[in-house]
Amino acid sequence: SADWTRGAGDSISSTFTGDLVEIRGVRAPGYGAYCDVYIDGTKAGSFTAYSPTDQGAVVVWTSPTLAQGVHSLTVVHTGLRHPAATDNMMLVDCFFVRSTPGPYVTRCLDCHEEMARAHSQ
């Protein structure tokens, strides 16, 4: 798997233990890919990280509350892109996982400097 791609069907996968997961990354004009999110093999939602202006270190998707336990997470590039986007890039920096009780745990994929600063706050 990779942390960024332009290829339809490319994916990023991970497992986590918890009851909620956030996908964090960068929103920008070039991150226009539509992405499908699967949890435990079932489609849980979709997102695009397109934004007309750059926004770093932001939540791009949040799961519904799940049963506490081990889950699989897969983000798939659909091959489609937001009509106003300048590119069809998919970028995922980190998964933030909540385990109840307990704090969020970060699973970094390829943290940009700005994202790394946000993690430490």
C-alpha positions in Angstrom: 0.0 0.0 0.0 1.0 3.6 -0.4 0.2 6.9 1.3 -0.6 8.8 -1.9 -1.6 7.9 -5.4 -3.4 9.0 -8.5 -4.3 5.5 -9.6 -7.9 4.2 -9.8 -8.2 1.1 -7.6 -5.1 1.9 -5.5 -5.6 1.5 -1.8 -4.2 2.1 1.7 -5.0 -0.5 4.3 -4.4 -0.9 8.0 -5.8 -2.6 11.1 -6.6 -0.9 14.3 -8.0 -1.6 17.8 -10.6 0.8 18.9 -14.2 2.1 18.4 -13.6 5.1 16.0 -11.1 6.1 13.4 -10.3 9.4 11.8 -8.5 9.8 8.5 -6.3 12.9 8.5 -4.5 14.5 5.7 -4.3 17.6 3.5 -7.1 19.3 1.8 -6.0 21.2 -1.3 -6.9 22.0 -5.0 -5.0 18.9 -6.3 -6.4 16.4 -3.8 -9.6 15.8 -5.7 -9.8 12.0 -5.8 -13.1 10.5 -4.6 -12.2 7.8 -2.1 -14.3 5.0 -0.7 -13.7 3.8 2.9 -14.2 0.2 4.0 -14.2 -1.0 7.6 -14.1 -4.7 8.1 -14.8 -5.2 4.4 -18.0 -3.1 4.3 -18.2 0.3 2.7 -18.5 2.8 5.5 -18.4 6.0 3.5 -16.7 8.2 0.9 -14.7 11.4 0.9 -12.7 13.8 -1.3 -9.9 16.0 0.2 -10.5 18.7 -2.4 -10.5 22.2 -1.2 -10.1 25.4 -3.2 -7.4 26.5 -0.6 -4.6 24.5 1.1 -5.6 23.2 4.5 -3.0 21.0 6.2 -3.4 18.6 9.1 -7.1 18.2 9.0 -9.7 15.4 9.4 -11.0 14.3 6.0 -13.2 11.5 7.2 -14.5 10.1 10.5 -16.0 6.6 11.0 -19.3 6.0 12.8 -18.9 4.6 16.3 -17.9 0.9 16.1 -17.9 -2.0 18.5 -14.7 -1.8 20.5 -12.2 -4.3 19.0 -9.9 -5.0 16.1 -11.0 -3.7 12.7 -9.6 -3.5 9.2 -9.6 -0.2 7.3 -9.1 0.3 3.6 -9.2 3.5 1.6 -9.7 3.0 -2.1 -9.1 5.6 -4.9 -12.3 5.4 -7.1 -10.7 6.9 -10.2 -13.2 9.8 -10.1 -12.3 13.3 -9.1 -14.0 16.5 -7.9 -15.0 18.6 -10.9 -13.2 21.7 -9.6 -10.0 19.8 -8.6 -6.7 20.4 -10.4 -5.6 16.8 -10.0 -7.0 13.5 -8.8 -4.4 12.8 -6.0 -5.4 10.7 -3.0 -3.3 11.5 0.1 -3.7 9.9 3.6 -1.2 11.0 6.3 -2.5 9.4 9.5 -5.2 7.4 11.1 -6.2 8.6 14.5 -7.8 5.8 16.5 -10.0 6.1 19.6 -10.2 3.3 22.0 -12.7 3.6 24.8 -11.6 4.1 27.4 -8.4 5.7 26.4 -6.8 8.5 24.3 -6.5 8.7 20.5 -3.6 6.8 19.1 -1.9 8.0 15.9 -0.9 5.6 13.2 1.3 7.7 10.9 1.8 6.7 7.3 4.1 9.4 6.0 3.8 12.5 8.1 4.5 15.8 6.6 6.3 18.3 8.9 3.1 20.2 9.4 1.2 17.0 10.3 3.9 16.0 12.7 3.6 19.3 14.5 -0.2 18.8 14.7 0.3 15.4 16.3 2.4 16.8 19.1 -0.3 19.4 20.1 
